[in-house]
Amino acid sequence: MTPADLDRLTALRHALHRRPEISGEEKETAAHLAGLLRSMGADRVLTGIGGHGVAAVFESGVEGPVVGLRCELDALPITELGLSDHVSEIAGNGHLCGHDGHMVTVLAVGEALARTGPARGRAVLIFQPAEETGKGAVAYRADPQFADIAPDIVLSLHNLPGLPMGAVELCTGAANCASRGMAIRLFGKTAHAAAPQDGLSPAAAMAALMPRLAALGPGGPLDDRFALTTLTHARLGQATFGVSPGEGELWVTLRTVTDARMTELMAEAEALVQAEAAAAGLGVEIFYDDVFEACTNDPEAVELLKTACNDGAVPLRLTSTPQKFSEDFGQFGKGARAGMFWLGAGEDHPRLHNPDYDFPDALIPVAAGIFERALRAVLGHGPVNSQAAP
């Protein structure tokens, strides 16, 4: 990648950063990317996959494997507090997880493929919506269009503040924790605040449940028994002084390394809630959202990424410890050999989802190089396309 290429890609990343769209609302982002992919000379560009998803296909015309590179389209509903000249122009939204940088990285590989296509099989660039809610990968794979482009091998990345700038961490096996949001609604009966005995308040049950739910998942070593429960929201009645409340909500995030442990943790939490509600004479409803299954790296995909890092002299640390945060990329591993690597954004860089986070542009050529070397190792270098867009 030349300095001019990096300048152009950086300008594109900044343009995407200024116009962040949250999960399920990535219409403008998707249309912009589809136009770029068509202009660069992709053989096919598919849109509307699982919502606002996009895919670009680069064909060799020769039978062979299908290699996919996946990135995410969505931003976060967080107000950006950065001081850059490309700060978000959409109030309340911000690319504070680096998905703008991930998109541009995959576009950079697309430009390389447009110049020199694969020698065999096909390359598929996957631009997936709604990663932050855990709904995007499920919808993308369920879309009828996906069957025609389903990869045999699929690779992805996530930048990682706290890891040295430009260094890679790679894990075989469990790579990202499973998690899900558990919403608990308790129902009693309102009463006048002067006569609370005439109603049934869930206050005492909520107060009892908060520490008991936390005790179910104290954290600890990231092994098969790991469980972490995090209280994220509580609401009791309405904001008024005249009414003793008759209902309330607790939101808790459940987190485990394995899906099997998640099933156990859900059963434990539900039993605890049901018992407390019954003892207090309260009605109860439980539902789940933001559901992420565990993400597992395939050994063959890991070896491919490992070689790509070593061939590019990229600092690499192999680990057997998964990340605590969740990723819906694991869905792609249900039909393919999947591998995700983490690319260091700097040890002192603002953390993911911080209001002052910004993706480091210097990571674009590092990440694109890893992807391209891995892809070429499987598909090879085909003929040069003299008609490709610059």
C-alpha positions as CSV (number, residue, x, y, z in Angstrom):
1,M,0.0,0.0,0.0
2,T,1.5,3.3,-1.1
3,P,1.4,6.5,1.1
4,A,-1.1,7.9,-1.4
5,D,-3.3,4.8,-1.0
6,L,-3.3,5.2,2.7
7,D,-4.1,8.9,2.5
8,R,-7.1,8.1,0.3
9,L,-8.3,5.3,2.5
10,T,-7.9,7.4,5.6
11,A,-10.0,10.1,4.0
12,L,-12.7,7.5,3.3
13,R,-12.5,6.2,6.9
14,H,-13.0,9.7,8.2
15,A,-16.0,10.2,5.9
16,L,-17.6,7.1,7.3
17,H,-16.7,8.2,10.8
18,R,-18.6,11.4,10.4
19,R,-21.8,9.6,9.4
20,P,-22.3,6.8,11.9
21,E,-25.4,4.7,11.7
22,I,-26.5,2.4,14.5
23,S,-27.6,-1.2,14.3
24,G,-30.4,-1.7,11.8
25,E,-30.1,1.8,10.4
26,E,-27.0,1.5,8.2
27,K,-28.8,2.4,4.9
28,E,-26.6,5.3,3.9
29,T,-23.4,3.5,4.9
30,A,-24.4,0.4,2.9
31,A,-25.4,2.4,-0.2
32,H,-22.0,4.2,-0.1
33,L,-20.0,1.0,0.2
34,A,-22.0,-0.7,-2.6
35,G,-21.2,2.2,-4.9
36,L,-17.5,2.0,-4.1
37,L,-17.5,-1.8,-4.6
38,R,-19.2,-1.5,-8.0
39,S,-16.8,1.3,-9.1
40,M,-13.7,-0.7,-8.2
41,G,-14.8,-3.6,-10.4
42,A,-16.2,-6.3,-8.2
43,D,-17.8,-9.1,-10.3
44,R,-21.0,-8.9,-8.3
45,V,-22.3,-6.7,-5.6
46,L,-25.2,-7.9,-3.5
47,T,-27.3,-5.6,-1.2
48,G,-30.0,-5.8,1.3
49,I,-28.6,-9.0,2.9
50,G,-30.1,-9.5,6.4
51,G,-31.2,-5.9,6.5
52,H,-28.6,-3.5,5.1
53,G,-25.9,-6.0,4.5
54,V,-23.6,-5.9,1.4
55,A,-21.4,-8.5,-0.2
56,A,-18.8,-8.1,-3.1
57,V,-17.8,-11.2,-5.0
58,F,-14.5,-11.5,-6.9
59,E,-14.6,-14.5,-9.2
60,S,-11.7,-16.5,-10.7
61,G,-13.8,-18.6,-13.1
62,V,-11.9,-21.6,-11.8
63,E,-13.4,-24.1,-9.3
64,G,-12.0,-23.8,-5.9
65,P,-12.7,-22.7,-2.3
66,V,-14.6,-19.6,-1.2
67,V,-12.9,-17.3,1.2
68,G,-14.8,-14.6,3.0
69,L,-13.6,-11.5,4.8
70,R,-16.2,-10.0,7.2
71,C,-16.5,-6.6,8.7
72,E,-19.3,-4.7,10.4
73,L,-21.3,-1.6,9.3
74,D,-22.9,-0.3,12.5
75,A,-21.9,2.4,15.0
76,L,-23.1,2.9,18.6
77,P,-25.7,5.1,20.2
78,I,-23.1,7.0,22.2
79,T,-22.3,10.7,21.9
80,E,-18.7,11.1,20.6
81,L,-16.5,13.5,22.7
82,G,-13.4,13.3,20.5
83,L,-11.6,16.4,19.2
84,S,-10.7,15.2,15.7
85,D,-11.7,17.0,12.5
86,H,-13.8,14.0,11.6
87,V,-16.0,13.8,14.7
88,S,-19.5,12.4,14.3
89,E,-22.0,14.7,12.6
90,I,-25.0,12.6,13.8
91,A,-26.1,13.6,17.3
92,G,-25.9,10.7,19.8
93,N,-24.2,8.3,17.4
94,G,-20.5,7.4,17.1
95,H,-18.2,5.0,15.5
96,L,-16.6,4.2,18.9
97,C,-15.8,0.5,18.3
98,G,-13.8,0.9,15.1
99,H,-16.2,-0.6,12.6
100,D,-15.4,2.3,10.2
101,G,-11.7,1.2,10.2
102,H,-12.7,-2.5,9.7
103,M,-14.9,-1.5,6.7
104,V,-12.1,0.5,5.1
105,T,-9.6,-2.4,5.7
106,V,-11.8,-4.8,3.8
107,L,-12.4,-2.2,1.0
108,A,-8.6,-2.0,0.7
109,V,-8.4,-5.8,0.1
110,G,-11.2,-5.3,-2.5
111,E,-9.1,-2.8,-4.4
112,A,-6.2,-5.3,-4.4
113,L,-8.6,-8.0,-5.7
114,A,-9.9,-5.7,-8.4
115,R,-6.3,-5.2,-9.6
116,T,-5.3,-8.9,-9.4
117,G,-8.2,-11.4,-9.0
118,P,-8.0,-14.8,-7.4
119,A,-6.5,-17.7,-9.4
120,R,-9.1,-20.2,-8.2
121,G,-12.3,-20.1,-6.3
122,R,-13.8,-16.8,-5.2
123,A,-13.3,-14.1,-2.6
124,V,-16.3,-12.7,-0.9
125,L,-16.2,-9.4,1.1
126,I,-18.9,-9.5,3.7
127,F,-20.2,-6.2,5.1
128,Q,-22.5,-7.2,8.0
129,P,-25.1,-4.9,9.7
130,A,-26.2,-4.9,13.4
131,E,-23.2,-6.5,15.1
132,E,-23.6,-4.5,18.2
133,T,-27.0,-6.1,19.0
134,G,-26.1,-9.6,18.1
135,K,-28.8,-9.8,15.4
136,G,-26.8,-9.0,12.3
137,A,-24.9,-12.2,11.6
138,V,-27.9,-14.3,12.2
139,A,-30.0,-12.3,9.8
140,Y,-27.2,-12.1,7.2
141,R,-26.7,-15.9,7.2
142,A,-30.5,-16.5,7.1
143,D,-31.0,-14.3,4.0
144,P,-31.6,-16.4,0.8
145,Q,-28.8,-14.4,-1.0
146,F,-26.2,-15.8,1.4
147,A,-26.5,-19.4,0.2
148,D,-24.9,-18.4,-3.1
149,I,-21.9,-16.8,-1.5
150,A,-21.4,-18.9,1.7
151,P,-17.7,-19.1,2.4
152,D,-15.7,-22.3,3.2
153,I,-13.3,-20.1,5.2
154,V,-14.2,-16.8,6.8
155,L,-11.9,-14.4,8.5
156,S,-12.5,-11.2,10.5
157,L,-10.6,-8.9,12.9
158,H,-11.3,-6.5,15.7
159,N,-9.0,-3.7,16.9
160,L,-8.1,-4.0,20.5
161,P,-7.0,-1.0,22.7
162,G,-4.6,-2.2,25.4
163,L,-2.6,-4.4,23.0
164,P,0.6,-2.8,21.6
165,M,0.0,-0.8,18.4
166,G,0.0,-3.0,15.3
167,A,0.5,-6.3,17.3
168,V,-1.8,-9.3,16.8
169,E,-3.3,-11.6,19.4
170,L,-4.7,-14.9,18.1
171,C,-6.5,-17.6,19.9
172,T,-7.4,-21.2,19.0
173,G,-10.7,-22.5,20.3
174,A,-12.9,-20.3,22.5
175,A,-12.3,-16.8,21.2
176,N,-15.1,-14.6,22.5
177,C,-17.6,-15.1,25.4
178,A,-21.2,-15.9,24.9
179,S,-23.5,-13.2,26.4
180,R,-27.1,-12.2,26.5
181,G,-29.2,-9.5,28.1
182,M,-31.8,-10.8,30.7
183,A,-34.7,-8.4,31.3
184,I,-36.8,-9.2,34.4
185,R,-40.2,-7.5,34.9
186,L,-41.9,-7.8,38.3
187,F,-45.6,-6.9,38.8
188,G,-47.5,-6.1,41.9
189,K,-50.1,-3.4,42.6
190,T,-49.9,0.3,43.0
191,A,-51.2,2.2,46.0
192,H,-51.2,5.7,47.4
193,A,-47.8,6.7,48.8
194,A,-49.6,7.4,52.1
195,A,-51.0,3.9,52.2
196,P,-48.3,1.5,50.7
197,Q,-49.9,-1.4,52.6
198,D,-52.8,-1.3,50.2
199,G,-50.6,-2.2,47.3
200,L,-47.8,-4.7,46.5
201,S,-44.5,-3.1,45.7
202,P,-41.6,-5.1,44.1
203,A,-39.0,-2.9,45.8
204,A,-38.0,-5.5,48.4
205,A,-37.8,-8.3,45.9
206,M,-35.7,-6.2,43.5
207,A,-33.3,-5.2,46.3
208,A,-32.9,-8.9,47.3
209,L,-32.4,-10.0,43.7
210,M,-29.6,-7.6,42.8
211,P,-26.9,-9.0,45.0
212,R,-28.1,-12.6,44.6
213,L,-28.0,-12.3,40.8
214,A,-24.5,-10.8,41.0
215,A,-23.4,-13.7,43.1
216,L,-24.4,-16.2,40.4
217,G,-21.7,-14.9,38.2
218,P,-18.7,-13.5,40.1
219,G,-16.3,-13.8,37.2
220,G,-13.0,-15.6,37.8
221,P,-10.8,-17.6,35.4
222,L,-11.9,-17.7,31.8
223,D,-12.6,-21.5,31.7
224,D,-15.6,-23.6,31.0
225,R,-17.1,-22.7,34.4
226,F,-16.7,-19.0,34.0
227,A,-19.8,-16.9,34.6
228,L,-20.2,-13.2,35.0
229,T,-23.5,-11.4,35.8
230,T,-23.6,-7.6,35.5
231,L,-26.5,-5.5,36.6
232,T,-26.9,-2.8,33.8
233,H,-30.3,-1.2,34.6
234,A,-32.9,-1.0,37.3
235,R,-36.3,0.8,37.3
236,L,-38.9,0.9,40.1
237,G,-42.3,2.3,39.2
238,Q,-42.7,5.8,37.8
239,A,-40.9,9.0,38.7
240,T,-43.5,10.3,41.1
241,F,-43.8,11.0,44.9
242,G,-47.5,10.2,45.2
243,V,-47.6,6.5,44.2
244,S,-46.2,3.4,45.8
245,P,-44.9,1.4,42.8
246,G,-46.6,-1.7,41.4
247,E,-44.0,-2.8,38.9
248,G,-40.3,-2.7,38.3
249,E,-37.5,-3.9,36.0
250,L,-34.0,-5.3,36.3
251,W,-31.7,-5.8,33.4
252,V,-28.7,-8.1,33.8
253,T,-26.1,-9.2,31.3
254,L,-25.1,-12.9,31.6
255,R,-21.7,-13.9,30.3
256,T,-19.9,-17.2,29.9
257,V,-17.1,-18.8,27.9
258,T,-19.3,-21.6,26.5
259,D,-22.9,-21.9,25.3
260,A,-23.4,-24.9,27.6
261,R,-22.5,-22.9,30.6
262,M,-24.8,-20.1,29.4
263,T,-27.7,-22.6,29.4
264,E,-26.9,-23.5,33.0
265,L,-26.5,-19.8,34.1
266,M,-29.9,-18.9,32.5
267,A,-31.6,-21.7,34.4
268,E,-30.0,-20.7,37.7
269,A,-31.0,-17.0,37.2
270,E,-34.5,-17.8,36.1
271,A,-35.0,-20.2,39.1
272,L,-33.8,-17.5,41.5
273,V,-36.1,-14.8,40.0
274,Q,-39.1,-17.1,40.0
275,A,-38.6,-18.1,43.6
276,E,-38.2,-14.5,44.8
277,A,-41.2,-13.4,42.9
278,A,-43.3,-16.2,44.2
279,A,-42.2,-15.5,47.8
280,A,-43.3,-11.9,47.4
281,G,-46.6,-12.7,45.6
282,L,-45.4,-10.9,42.5
283,G,-46.0,-11.7,38.9
284,V,-42.9,-12.0,36.7
285,E,-41.9,-11.9,33.0
286,I,-38.4,-12.7,31.7
287,F,-37.2,-12.1,28.2
288,Y,-33.8,-12.0,26.5
289,D,-32.2,-9.6,24.0
290,D,-28.7,-8.9,22.6
291,V,-28.0,-12.6,22.3
292,F,-24.5,-13.6,21.4
293,E,-23.4,-17.2,21.2
294,A,-19.8,-18.1,22.0
295,C,-17.3,-17.4,19.2
296,T,-14.8,-20.2,18.4
297,N,-11.7,-20.0,16.2
298,D,-11.1,-23.0,13.9
299,P,-7.5,-24.4,14.1
300,E,-7.1,-24.3,10.3
301,A,-8.2,-20.6,10.1
302,V,-5.9,-19.8,13.0
303,E,-3.0,-21.4,11.2
304,L,-3.8,-19.3,8.1
305,L,-3.8,-16.1,10.0
306,K,-0.7,-17.1,12.0
307,T,1.2,-17.6,8.7
308,A,-0.1,-14.3,7.3
309,C,1.2,-12.5,10.3
310,N,4.6,-14.2,10.3
311,D,5.0,-13.6,6.6
312,G,4.4,-9.9,7.1
313,A,6.6,-9.7,10.2
314,V,3.6,-8.6,12.3
315,P,4.2,-9.1,16.0
316,L,2.1,-12.0,17.1
317,R,1.0,-13.4,20.4
318,L,-0.8,-16.8,20.6
319,T,-3.1,-17.3,23.5
320,S,-5.6,-19.8,24.8
321,T,-7.7,-17.2,26.7
322,P,-10.8,-15.8,25.0
323,Q,-11.9,-12.2,25.1
324,K,-14.6,-11.3,27.6
325,F,-16.5,-9.2,25.1
326,S,-18.9,-10.9,22.7
327,E,-19.0,-11.1,18.9
328,D,-21.7,-12.3,16.6
329,F,-18.9,-13.4,14.1
330,G,-19.3,-16.8,15.7
331,Q,-22.4,-17.4,13.6
332,F,-20.3,-17.6,10.5
333,G,-18.4,-20.5,12.1
334,K,-21.5,-22.6,11.9
335,G,-21.0,-23.2,8.2
336,A,-17.3,-22.4,7.7
337,R,-13.9,-22.6,9.2
338,A,-13.8,-19.2,11.0
339,G,-11.0,-17.2,12.5
340,M,-10.8,-13.8,14.1
341,F,-7.7,-11.9,15.1
342,W,-7.3,-8.9,17.4
343,L,-5.1,-6.1,16.3
344,G,-3.6,-3.8,18.8
345,A,-4.7,-0.1,18.8
346,G,-2.1,0.9,21.4
347,E,-1.6,0.2,25.1
348,D,-2.8,3.7,26.2
349,H,-5.5,4.1,23.5
350,P,-9.0,5.0,24.6
351,R,-11.0,1.8,25.1
352,L,-13.7,0.4,22.9
353,H,-17.1,2.2,23.4
354,N,-15.3,5.1,25.2
355,P,-16.7,8.5,24.0
356,D,-13.2,9.6,23.0
357,Y,-12.3,6.4,21.1
358,D,-11.1,6.7,17.4
359,F,-9.8,3.9,15.2
360,P,-6.0,4.4,14.5
361,D,-5.6,4.9,10.7
362,A,-2.1,3.3,10.8
363,L,-3.8,0.0,11.4
364,I,-5.4,0.0,7.9
365,P,-2.3,-1.3,5.9
366,V,-1.4,-3.8,8.7
367,A,-4.9,-5.4,8.8
368,A,-5.3,-5.3,5.0
369,G,-2.0,-7.0,4.6
370,I,-2.8,-9.8,6.9
371,F,-6.2,-10.4,5.2
372,E,-4.7,-10.3,1.7
373,R,-1.8,-12.7,2.5
374,A,-4.2,-15.1,4.1
375,L,-6.6,-14.9,1.2
376,R,-3.9,-15.3,-1.5
377,A,-2.5,-18.3,0.4
378,V,-5.8,-20.1,-0.3
379,L,-6.9,-18.6,-3.7
380,G,-3.6,-17.5,-5.2
381,H,-2.9,-14.6,-7.6
382,G,-4.9,-14.5,-10.8
383,P,-4.5,-12.3,-13.8
384,V,-4.1,-8.6,-13.5
385,N,-7.3,-6.7,-14.3
386,S,-6.3,-3.6,-16.3
387,Q,-9.9,-2.3,-16.2
388,A,-10.0,-2.1,-12.4
389,A,-10.7,1.2,-10.9
390,P,-7.7,2.9,-9.3
